[in-house]
Structure formats: structure tokens, C-alpha cells
Amino acid sequence: MRSIADLARIAGVSVSTVSRALTGKGTLNEKTRERVRALADAHGFRLNVAAQNLRLGRTGAIGVLLPLGHERCQHLSDPFFSAMLGHLADELAERGYDLLLSRVLPKRKDWLDDFVRSGRTDGIIVIGQSDQGATLNRTARSYRNMVVWGAHDPANAYITVGSDNVAGGQIAARHLVARGRRRLAYFGNIAAPEFAAREAGFLETLPDDIRRDVDIVPVHLTPEGSYEAAMAYFGAGNRPDGIFAASDIIAMSVIGAAAEHGIAVPRDMSLIGFDDVLVARIATPPLTTVHQDIAGGARLLVDLLCRRLAGEHVASVTLTPRLVERESS
């Protein structure tokens, strides 16, 4: 037996079915998979995946890039990244792709062009725009096999999937005001467009007499950085009765710092996060948060990219956030 076509003829199936059976990629009836593999073993056939991909002009891999231009200290252990990567890995495996992960600390403007030219992947999913909008736009004008998780901007050349962050900020503002909270603060890093949009939605929804006195607290997005910022803020004597945090990780750091200063959540201060990652549900107290559909977003990212790879025209998608009310507010 010299080729995959020989094995397909003996098994009475298509070449693509043999490929899925031997690589373990894609969906296939388990009995068919086992029968094809048994025949391959009986005839001593081994699939040369590298040669197959070379003939097809593909790598069989999708690059997932995390550019950290604005937050170089963030790690892949961040609960949002972990959740998104898990869902992406599952979705890509269902489509028969491997995932090539790269945490990028941009040093040059052409880092993304360099990755594209490397030819290591068939397409790219970028998780977060960070402060790299100009780089993403430049690459997208000549490279179509890319989708980005993040806020949509009609001026951008690239396709995005992301939550309506302005609406998320509006949800947080309305909830705190409904709770009777008047002295408010926002904790976030507006260098990322998603966090800037959350702040904008939050502020624009507040009544004038509340908005003019809102504290804007710049924080790093790591647990350590946000905790230090919150400790300094409360240590300076600030005592808001309501806080909107740009992420659940920031919110949980704020809870810890507040407790160190004798501020009880939610008795003295209502707190809202953003993301609804798993740890938000088991925080003490459980965290009220603005939920964004991470699993649905991952499915859309993979689907839109695969459709682009197939030559289809696709458009950006904006997901609607919703409030998940728990004990912290």
C-alpha cells in the first residue's frame, strides 16, 4: 500500500474520511475510524501528515495570538484568557485544526506581518486589540485570514467578534444607581479600547450630579497590580459606595483591598465586575458582574475564520452583554 488513496479504496471510503480517521481530527463515526485504523495497521500504512499538508498548501494549524502591548505583565493564567483559549482549542479541534499559541510582547510595528510571513499557520485569531490597532489594520489590508476578539470599530480593516462594551458599562451604571449608590469609582486601564468603551458607557449613563464626582482609577490588569492600586486608593482615604471594575479579576482584588481597610462588600460598597469568569461565582462574596459570552465568542471567531479561509465574505459580530446579579452589589 503506497498512498492514502490505496487505503481509501480498500476501506471503501473517501480519502478525506481516511485522513480524519488517521489524524484524529474532525468528526467521524467511531466504528469507521477504528475500521480504517485497523486496515492501516494491517497493511503497515502510516500517514505522512507533513507531506499531505504540503500538497494541499496548508499547515493544519491556526495561530492564536495574545498581544500585550498595554499590559506586558499579564499571563496566560488570567481566568479570561484561560476560558477563551479552552473554548478555542475545542472549536478548532472540531474543525480539524491544531492551535499554535503565541503570547506577544510587541517590540516592533511589523511583529504581526512577521508572523504571517512565517507561514506557520493557515489563519490567525487575535485575542484582544490591546494598543495594537494600527498594526492590526496594516496587516488586515493585505491579509484576510484573520479575525480579532475585541470591540468593533467601523473604521478598522479587520473583522472582530466582541461584546458591546459601551452597553456593559451602561448596565453597571444603571445597577449601581438603582442600588442608591452615589459616590462611584471606575477601576480600569483605558489603553485597551474595550476598557475605554466600558468606562465611556458607564460615565455617559450616570446622572450629571453623580458623574462629575466619579473617581477614575487606572490599574494594571493583573491581580497584583490591581490590588496594589486599590490598596493605595483606599489608603488615601477614598470611600466610594459603588465601584465598577473593568474585569472580574480587578473586582476581586478590590474586594480584598477593601476588606483590609474595614470596608464591607456589599454593606458599605456595591461592586460590579465584567466578564463572568468561573472564579467570579466562587468569590467571597460572589461577584455581581456583566456577563460576556466567552464560549459563544470563541465559536464565532472560529466560524468566521473558517468561512474566510473558504473565501466567503463575513462581517464583524457584536455580542450583547447582560447583568448577572450576585451578592457583591
N, C-alpha and C positions, 0 to 999 in steps of 0.2 A: 504494500500500500504506500503510494508515493505522495498523495495530496489529500487535502480536506475534501475535494470533490469525490475522490475514490470512496472515502468513508461515508459521505452523504449518500452515494449510490447504493452502497451495501446496506446502510441503515434504512433506506427508503424515505429520507427526509431531505430538507433543503440544506444548502451549505451554511446559511445563517443559523439554522437550528443546531447544526453540529458545532458552530462557533460558540453559541450560547451555552451549549452543554459542556464544552471542554474548558471554557474560561470561567464558568460560574456566574456570568453577567447576564442581566436581563431576565425576563420572566419566561418560564418553561415548565411544562408538566414534569413532575419529578420522575415518573416512570420512564418518560422519554429520555430525560437527562441520564438516568442510570443505565439505560439500554445502550445509548450512544457511547458512554464512557466504557462500558464493558466490552463493546466491539473494538474500541480504540485500544484497550489493553490487550485484547486477544490478538490483535494484528500488530502490536508494538508501535502504534502511531502516537506521535507527540506533536501537538500543535505549536508551531513557531509563531508566537503572538507578535513578536517584533517584526518579523518578515511580513506577516499579514497586514499589520498596520502600515508598514511602508508601502505595500502595494496599493492599499486603499487611500494613501495620503492622509492618514490620521494618526494620532498618538494614543487615543483611547483614554485621555485624561483631560480634566477640566481644572484650571488653576483657580484657587480661591485665595485672594489677596486681601490682607488687612493692613492698609496704610495708616500709620500712626504719626502723622505729621504734627498734630496738635497735642497728642498725649503719648509721648515716647515711652512712658513708664507702664502703660497698660500691658497686661499679659493675656495669653490665650485662656487662662483660668478664669477670667472675668465671666460671671454667670451668663451674661447676654451672649458673648462670643461662643461659649461652650454650647449653649442651647442652639444657636443658629448653625454652628458647624455640625452638630449632631444631626439636625434635620437635613442639612445639605448633603451630608455623606449618605444618608438613607435614600434621598431622592436621586442622587447621581448614580448610586448602585443600581437602583431600579431601571435606570436608563442605560446601564452597561458601561458607565464611566468610572474611572478611578479619580480620586481627589488629590490634587497636588497643592499643599498648603504653604503659604509664604507670609510671614509677618514682616512687613516692610517698614523700615525707618528711613524715609526719603532723605537722600543727601543730594541728589541731582534731579533736575527737572525732567530728565528723559528716562527715569527709572522704569516707567511703565512701557515705554517704547522698547527698552532693552529686553524686558520680559517677553513682549510679543515677538521680537526678533529671534529670541532663543528657540522658538518652535517647539517648546516642551509640552504644550497643551493645544487642544482644539478650540478652546474658548476660555473666557475669563469671567469670574464673578468677583466683584469688588465689594467687600463688606465695609460700608461707611465711606463717605466722601472726605472726611477729615478736613484739612485745609488744602486739599489737592484738586480742587475743582478745575483749575487751569490745565493741570496735567491730564486729567481725565478727558477734558474737552479736546485737547490737542490730539490725543490718541484716538478718540472716538471718530474724529473726522476722516481717518483713513483705515480704521479697523472696526468692523461691525460686530465681531463675535464677542461682545462684552455687555454685561448688564451690571448694574450697581444697586446695592441696598442703600437707600437714603431718600431724602426729601426731593420731590420733583420740582424742577425749575424749567419752564418752557424755553428759557434761553440756552439750556445745556444741550450739547450734541449727543449725549449718551442717554440710554434707556435706564430708568430707575424703577424699583419697587420699594415702597416705603410707606410709613404711616403719615397721616395728616397731623403733623406735629403742632401746627397752629391750633387745630381743633383740640388736641390733647391738652395744651396749655389753657384753653378756654374752659375745658371740663374741670380742670383743677381749680381755676379761679372761682367758678360758679359754686363748686362744692365747699370751698373754704368760706366764702361769703355766706352761703346758706347755713353754715355752722356758727355764724355770728362772729367769725374771726375778722379783726380789723387791722391788726399790726402784722403785716405779712413780710415774708422774705422769699427770694428765689435763689437756690443754690445750683450753679451750673457753669459750664465752660462754653461761652458763645463763639469760640473759634471754630467749632463744628456747626455747620448750617442747621442740623437737626435741633441742636440745643438752643441756638439763636431763635429758631422758629417757635420752640416751646415757650421761651421767655416772652416773645412778642405776643403770642396768643394769650398768655397769662396776663400780661400787663394791659392789653387792649380791652379785656373783658371786665376789669375791675372798675368800680365806681371811682370818679375823679378824686374824691377825698381820701380814698384808700391808696390809689395808685401813686399819688405824689410822694407818699412816705414809705413805699416798698424798698426794702434793702436788697440790693443785688450783690450776691456773694460769689465771686469767682472761685472755683475749686477745681482741683485735679480729679480725674475720674477714677482713680484708684482708691481702695478702702483707706489706705494710709493717708493719702493726700487730702481726701475729703474729711476724714476725721480730724486731722490737724487744723484744717480751715474752720471746721465747726467749733473746735475747742477754742481757737483764737477769737472767733466771733462771740461765743457766749462768755468767754473770759473777759471780753471788753465791756461786759455789762448789758449786751443786747438781749432783749427778752420779747421776741415776737410771739404772737399766739397762733400763728399759722405759717407753715413753710411748704413750698412746692419745690421738690428736688428733681433735677433733670434725669435722674436714673434711680432705680431701686437701691443700688449699691451706695450712692450718695445718701439716700434717705436713711438707710440702716446705720451709716456712720454718724449721721446727725442724731439719731436716737441714742447711740452710745455716748456721744459728747454731751447731749442734753442731760442724760442721767448723771454724768459726772458733776454737773452744775446744779443738781437738785431740781431739774425741770422734768415733770412727768408728762409722758405722752400716753393718752390724749388729754389728760385732765388740764394741764397748763398750756398745751400746744398741740394743735392738729397738724398732721404731717401726711403729705401725699408724695408718692414716688412715680416712676414711669418705667414701664417695660412689662411688669408682672412676671418676673423670673421665678423659678421654683422657690428660692430661698425667701422671697417676699412673703410667702404663705406661712412660713415657719418662724418668721422673725418674732421678737418679743417687744411690743405687741405685733400681731400680724399686720402687714402693711397695706393700707389703702393705696391703690396705685392706678395709673392709667394703663390699661392693657393694650399692647400691640400684638398682632397675630404673627408671632415669630415662625411657627410651623407653616402657616399659610403663606407667609412671605418667602420662605425657603422653597416651597413648591412652585410658586410663581417665578422666582429667579431661575430655577432650573428649566421650567417650561418655556419661558421666554427665550432663554439662551438656546435651547434645543431648536426652537422654531426659527431663530435667526440662523443657526447653523444649517437649517434646511432651506434657507433662502426666503423665508416668509417675512412680511412686514409686521412689526409688532409696535405697540405703544406702551408708554410708562403706565404703571398702575399705582394708585394711591389707596391705601387701606384705611378704614375708619376705626379710630380707637374708641374705647369705652371705659367707663369708670368701674373698677372693682372695689367695692367698699368693704373694708375690714375694720379692725379695732383702732388703728393709729390715728384716725380722724374723728 
